[in-house]
Amino acid sequence: MARAARVHKRPSGLVAHYTRCVMNIAGFTLLEILISLLLLGILAAIATPLYLSYVADAKMADGKQWVGSIWTILQGTAMIQCGTPVSVESTYARVGILQPGEEGQGGTRWRPVSGSNTLTVSCTTGAYVPSATPLFVMAGRESDIQNLRIAFFYIPGNAPPAVLRCTTDGSDPTVNGQPC
């Protein structure tokens, strides 16, 4: 029996088109690469400041959380002991932060700068009477947040009476400073 000769057929249709396209690709042109790098550079120039701003906001939010914890405990303690001044410093251990000037591994990334001020709640009216403003100031302990400060101001008669003021340059916030 005679063997049939094998005839190689050229692919047709979609396979042929795909084969021609794959065989003709030589790579990217220099212009295409430069345009891609330019677009990446523009995106990086826009995204980097936004990212750094989000990071700073997150670090400040961590500090505000600690300020809120101190204020919550201070209010509760002052209400229970109405008529008696309650030191802000007395709340630090209950919150889990170090005392002003105390060093060590315990506590948070934030430390109180001041804490000798007091809050008194009137037994008859329930009015809050702070001994000074700001009532307390928190500052960053770690190198990445050491210039961040948050001050808690309670000014009766203001609307709202409790206000947080923040700085990012290491100085203590003022009553008329930047709100957090």
Secondary structure, DSSP 8 states (H G I E B T S, - for coil): ------------THHHHHHHHHHH-----HHHHHHHHHHHHHHHHHHHHHHHHHHHHHHHHHHHHHHHHHHHHHHHHHHHTTTS-EEGGGGHHHHT---TT--SS-S-SEEES----EEEE-TTT--EEESSSSSEEEEE-STTTTT-EEEEEE-TTSSSSEEEEEESSSS---TTS-B-
